[in-house]
Amino acid sequence: MNDNDIHSSEKIAILCKIRDIQRSVILFEQQFEKQFGISLNEGMVLCSLTKAKQLTSGELGEKLGLTPSNMSKVIASVERKGFVERSLGQEDKRQMYFTLTDQGRQRIASIGCCKLAWPEILRPLLE
């Protein structure tokens, strides 16, 4: 085998590992949504607001790695479910802040109390 073959096989192995991780995350998200009635992104919004108390859409998008368009969809969804409420900024009335409702705090607390079944491939990353 020459040097190019080794690099090529390493690259293929990495791609296969990434594929396995992606499949595990997708399966975990499906199970998470079935168990808790919210998507993984919605759960991450609730988790982020638990730690920060209030955040703007831009701050949430940055934390979750979502585009403004996708972040708007996730926020709209958790608002419809009654987990998050919005308020105007005190100093800048154009700025919108998001906070957890009591229902949102209860939902994230119920998730924290449950034993989540982490995919085997992700356990080393999460421990």
Steps between C-alpha positions, in 0.01 A plus 500: 500500500625847424458814708191616308322171568554534874371854508206403287407208725534722809270755341246231420517372858440852634203551268354168610543596867330836438215317325462272803496798736243680286276192493527471877406865551200465265382186682550670838301803383213278382490321836534829689209655309283193553575492873474873580287648221765751397781496248863497600535864388200595714657320795826685444313833499340413834835388638672819381232718657526307827865596525476858370152608624437712187655513155437663166425295191850576372660382823297179492589443136867545581483253790316240292684558175178573310434749223269793583226337289526165679525670838178692429321173424622336821407803711155517340449133581596526869289814529197318355554220751504756783860432609646840412377858505641811341539848638631830370838627609495769767756726332448405136134433423602339169683223689298191584592276795385146565449339840363171628143483621407288801388234256839518324683463833286198584570341163877540520494378861308188395762428236779545752337250733477229238777261416583567136626211292808649335612329180806285569713685242432834675567391859875578493419851379235559769682367804 
